[in-house]
Structures are given as C-alpha cells and as structure tokens.
Amino acid sequence: MFKDKVAEAERNKAKYTFAVFKRLLKNQDIERIHSFLIQKGGLPSEINDGDIDTLLKIYLQHANSGYIKKLLHLISNDTSSPFDLVNDEQETEKFTYN
C-alpha cells in the first residue's frame, strides 16, 4: 500500500512541469495557475524574472486578495526562490532614516 502512495505521489509530481506552468501563464488562467502553485508547493525552480513579472501581473489583474496573499506566502517560504534577499537587505542598509 505504501508503494502505491509513493508511485501516486511521483505521478502527481510529474504533472507539475515547467512546461505546464509556462502554458498556464500564457493562457492567464488564474485558477489553474494558483492550483498548480499550491499543488507544487511553491514556484518552479526554473522560473526567471520575466516569468515572475508575468505571474505577478496576472495575480494583480485577476486574483482575489486571498490568492495574492497565498502567492506572497509561497514566495516568502520558498528557499529556492530566485529572489535574492541578501542583495535586498544590502540595498536597504544604504538608506538612512533620520
């Protein structure tokens, strides 16, 4: 029985490819994009800056606030995220507030 669960998990994981994600972005289907990200548990590792821009625009244009909050949560918890937080922190330190 455990082997069946592992096999099923592997089949499900195979459904969430980057090619599928790119097709969903192209179609701007917010429901399917959101479902993809939730099922995958985060952003695809192959995502680039252009894809992120497109993703954010689609969410801001078509998603409700709950979906947007969930996307931000997924991004902030994704350790493989392409966002470079170290550089952001260094940039912030350049500013002084009086």
Backbone bond lengths (Angstrom), bond angles and torsions (degrees), N, CA, C in turn:
res aa  C-N    CA-C-N  psi(-1)  N-CA   C-N-CA  omega(-1)  CA-C   N-CA-C  phi
1 M - - - 1.455 - - 1.524 110.59 -
2 F 1.342 117.77 -42.44 1.458 120.60 179.63 1.528 110.79 -62.12
3 K 1.330 116.94 -38.21 1.465 120.78 178.55 1.525 110.82 -61.94
4 D 1.330 116.30 -36.76 1.459 120.18 177.43 1.525 111.24 -62.66
5 K 1.323 116.09 -41.71 1.470 120.83 179.69 1.524 110.41 -65.27
6 V 1.326 117.07 -41.50 1.460 120.93 179.13 1.521 109.97 -64.82
7 A 1.311 117.21 -44.37 1.466 121.31 178.97 1.520 110.93 -62.29
8 E 1.321 116.19 -41.30 1.471 120.41 178.57 1.523 110.85 -64.48
9 A 1.323 117.01 -41.43 1.464 120.97 178.34 1.525 110.86 -62.92
10 E 1.321 117.39 -39.98 1.464 121.26 178.09 1.526 111.44 -65.75
11 R 1.325 116.83 -39.94 1.473 120.11 177.78 1.524 110.25 -64.70
12 N 1.329 116.05 -42.81 1.463 119.57 179.39 1.522 111.26 -64.50
13 K 1.322 116.63 -40.98 1.461 121.09 179.30 1.520 110.91 -61.48
14 A 1.318 116.29 -38.12 1.469 121.12 -179.68 1.531 111.85 -65.25
15 K 1.326 117.32 -23.92 1.466 120.67 179.70 1.522 112.14 -70.40
16 Y 1.337 116.50 -22.62 1.457 120.78 -173.57 1.522 111.09 -100.39
17 T 1.328 115.19 65.45 1.456 120.85 -179.76 1.519 110.40 -89.60
18 F 1.322 115.03 164.68 1.456 120.10 178.28 1.523 111.40 -65.67
19 A 1.325 116.55 -34.33 1.473 120.13 177.95 1.528 110.63 -61.64
20 V 1.312 116.80 -40.57 1.471 120.76 177.01 1.528 109.57 -63.60
21 F 1.322 116.94 -44.46 1.464 121.48 179.39 1.530 110.77 -59.48
22 K 1.340 117.22 -45.92 1.464 120.70 179.65 1.527 111.34 -61.15
23 R 1.330 116.76 -39.25 1.464 120.81 178.98 1.535 110.14 -65.36
24 L 1.322 116.88 -40.71 1.461 120.31 178.12 1.530 110.84 -64.30
25 L 1.338 116.50 -41.37 1.467 119.52 177.22 1.518 110.75 -60.64
26 K 1.318 115.92 -44.08 1.469 120.57 -179.03 1.526 111.08 -60.55
27 N 1.342 116.17 -39.22 1.468 121.04 -179.32 1.526 112.86 -81.37
28 Q 1.321 117.36 -11.61 1.464 124.05 -179.75 1.528 112.97 53.40
29 D 1.316 116.12 38.00 1.467 121.60 178.86 1.521 108.37 -88.54
30 I 1.323 116.44 93.79 1.459 121.96 -172.87 1.528 112.46 -59.51
31 E 1.312 117.46 -38.21 1.467 119.82 -179.79 1.522 111.68 -62.57
32 R 1.321 116.53 -45.13 1.471 120.56 -178.64 1.531 111.04 -74.04
33 I 1.335 117.52 -35.66 1.467 120.26 176.36 1.522 109.23 -61.96
34 H 1.313 115.89 -48.23 1.469 120.49 -178.22 1.532 110.50 -62.37
35 S 1.305 116.90 -44.47 1.459 121.16 178.23 1.532 110.54 -60.21
36 F 1.322 116.54 -42.74 1.466 121.62 178.25 1.520 110.29 -57.85
37 L 1.337 117.24 -49.62 1.458 121.24 -177.16 1.533 111.83 -65.01
38 I 1.325 116.44 -38.45 1.466 120.18 179.28 1.526 109.86 -67.30
39 Q 1.319 116.99 -47.22 1.465 120.61 -178.82 1.527 111.29 -64.29
40 K 1.326 116.55 -37.46 1.462 121.35 179.46 1.526 110.64 -74.74
41 G 1.313 116.14 -27.76 1.464 120.50 -179.86 1.519 113.84 87.04
42 G 1.318 116.70 16.89 1.459 120.57 179.07 1.506 111.44 156.24
43 L 1.313 114.49 -168.50 1.456 120.79 -179.57 1.522 110.66 -78.98
44 P 1.333 116.99 149.02 1.465 119.29 174.19 1.529 110.01 -62.91
45 S 1.301 117.22 142.96 1.466 120.55 -178.26 1.524 111.99 -66.37
46 E 1.321 117.67 -22.40 1.466 121.46 -178.12 1.526 113.35 -83.77
47 I 1.313 118.12 -1.96 1.468 121.56 -174.40 1.530 110.30 -62.45
48 N 1.332 115.81 144.04 1.461 120.63 178.59 1.527 109.42 -120.21
49 D 1.324 115.93 177.33 1.466 120.31 -176.63 1.523 113.01 -58.82
50 G 1.322 117.44 -39.40 1.466 120.87 179.37 1.515 111.55 -64.23
51 D 1.339 115.98 -40.60 1.467 119.76 177.67 1.519 111.31 -65.20
52 I 1.325 116.32 -38.44 1.464 120.29 179.37 1.518 109.86 -65.47
53 D 1.333 116.76 -43.44 1.471 120.07 177.26 1.527 110.71 -58.09
54 T 1.330 115.80 -46.42 1.461 120.84 179.31 1.519 110.70 -61.83
55 L 1.324 116.56 -45.34 1.463 121.67 -179.90 1.530 110.97 -59.42
56 L 1.323 116.67 -47.27 1.466 120.22 -179.79 1.530 111.48 -63.20
57 K 1.320 116.96 -41.44 1.471 120.30 178.54 1.531 111.06 -62.35
58 I 1.322 116.10 -43.62 1.468 119.79 179.33 1.523 110.01 -61.96
59 Y 1.320 116.92 -45.60 1.467 120.19 179.56 1.519 111.21 -62.34
60 L 1.320 117.59 -44.79 1.462 119.78 -178.28 1.522 112.49 -67.21
61 Q 1.334 117.28 -30.75 1.458 120.52 -179.52 1.523 113.33 -83.92
62 H 1.332 117.46 -33.35 1.457 119.27 -168.69 1.530 115.98 -121.66
63 A 1.315 118.14 -15.56 1.468 119.54 -172.59 1.525 111.85 -94.91
64 N 1.322 114.00 154.36 1.463 118.64 173.78 1.532 108.67 -81.67
65 S 1.318 116.31 171.98 1.462 119.87 -175.08 1.532 112.44 -64.21
66 G 1.318 117.62 -31.13 1.461 120.65 177.81 1.521 111.50 -64.54
67 Y 1.314 117.22 -42.10 1.465 121.56 177.99 1.528 110.51 -64.93
68 I 1.324 116.31 -41.38 1.465 120.36 -179.82 1.526 110.17 -63.91
69 K 1.321 116.72 -44.10 1.467 120.69 178.24 1.527 110.55 -61.09
70 K 1.316 116.81 -41.95 1.464 120.39 179.63 1.519 110.78 -65.01
71 L 1.335 117.81 -40.62 1.459 120.97 177.52 1.523 110.01 -60.98
72 L 1.314 117.51 -46.10 1.460 120.75 179.26 1.531 110.94 -62.01
73 H 1.316 116.06 -38.24 1.467 120.78 177.10 1.528 110.46 -64.08
74 L 1.321 117.21 -44.68 1.469 120.88 178.37 1.523 111.07 -61.29
75 I 1.320 116.54 -42.97 1.461 120.56 -179.93 1.524 110.53 -64.70
76 S 1.327 116.48 -44.19 1.466 119.29 -176.39 1.525 112.64 -69.90
77 N 1.314 118.04 -25.99 1.469 121.40 -179.98 1.515 113.47 -93.50
78 D 1.316 117.49 -5.56 1.466 121.36 -175.36 1.519 109.83 -84.22
79 T 1.324 117.00 109.08 1.463 121.16 -178.68 1.523 111.88 -72.65
80 S 1.327 117.64 -18.24 1.457 119.94 178.35 1.520 111.31 -97.95
81 S 1.331 116.33 13.69 1.460 121.41 -177.21 1.525 111.40 -61.95
82 P 1.321 117.02 142.02 1.459 120.16 178.61 1.520 113.61 -73.66
83 F 1.321 117.94 -3.73 1.449 120.75 178.25 1.517 108.71 -74.61
84 D 1.312 117.20 127.05 1.455 121.72 -177.90 1.522 108.50 -95.40
85 L 1.322 116.10 94.71 1.454 120.83 -175.75 1.517 112.24 -70.27
86 V 1.315 118.10 -28.20 1.465 120.78 179.73 1.514 109.55 -62.70
87 N 1.313 117.35 -46.80 1.463 120.05 179.02 1.512 111.39 -64.27
88 D 1.324 117.64 -36.56 1.456 120.66 177.90 1.522 110.59 -62.37
89 E 1.333 116.71 -42.02 1.459 120.41 179.56 1.520 110.73 -66.21
90 Q 1.332 117.27 -39.62 1.453 120.78 178.44 1.514 110.97 -65.44
91 E 1.330 116.86 -38.82 1.457 120.49 177.46 1.522 110.53 -64.26
92 T 1.326 117.09 -39.61 1.459 121.69 -179.59 1.522 111.08 -64.46
93 E 1.326 116.39 -37.14 1.465 120.25 -178.96 1.512 111.86 -65.63
94 K 1.317 119.02 -20.44 1.466 122.21 -179.82 1.523 111.31 -68.67
95 F 1.312 116.32 -24.97 1.448 121.11 -178.12 1.518 109.36 -90.27
96 T 1.311 115.77 134.54 1.463 119.55 175.36 1.517 107.99 -114.37
97 Y 1.284 114.39 141.16 1.462 120.55 -179.29 1.515 108.28 -113.72
98 N 1.307 115.70 127.09 1.475 120.46 179.45 1.481 111.14 -107.50
